[in-house]
Amino acid sequence: MSGFLDRAKEQARQGLEAGRQKVDEVQQQRAGNDLLKKLGAAYYAERRGSGTPDATQSALTALEAHISSHGDGFLHG
């Protein structure tokens, strides 16, 4: 019986860890999508005359930092 409980505990632990990893992945994808959206908005504002090149560059730098840290998987849908 003890062996069964140990296996069940280990499976539960593995399931929780997999769930945490998936939540982290989803959060990183959302953060990447938000940064990409901010870059698009900054670029659009700059092109329309109400934004600045500095704001666009700042958004691009933030997006590049995110990609360096977490990869570009969110760009591939």
C-alpha positions, 0 to 999 in steps of 0.5 A, a space after each residue: 500500500 505504501 508503494 502505491 501511495 508513493 507512486 500516487 504522490 509522485 504522479 501528483 507532484 509531476 502533474 502539478 509541475 507540468 501545470 505550473 510550467 504550462 501556466 508560465 508558458 501562457 503568461 510569457 506568451 501573453 506578455 510577449 503579445 502585449 509587448 508586440 501590441 505596444 510596439 505596433 501602437 507606438 509605430 502607428 502613432 509615430 507614423 501618424 505624427 502623434 508618437 515619437 521614434 523614442 517611444 517606438 525604440 523603447 517598445 522595440 527594446 522591451 520586445 527584444 528583451 522579452 524574446 531574449 529571455 523567453 524566446 519568440 514562440 508567441 510570434 508563431 501563433 
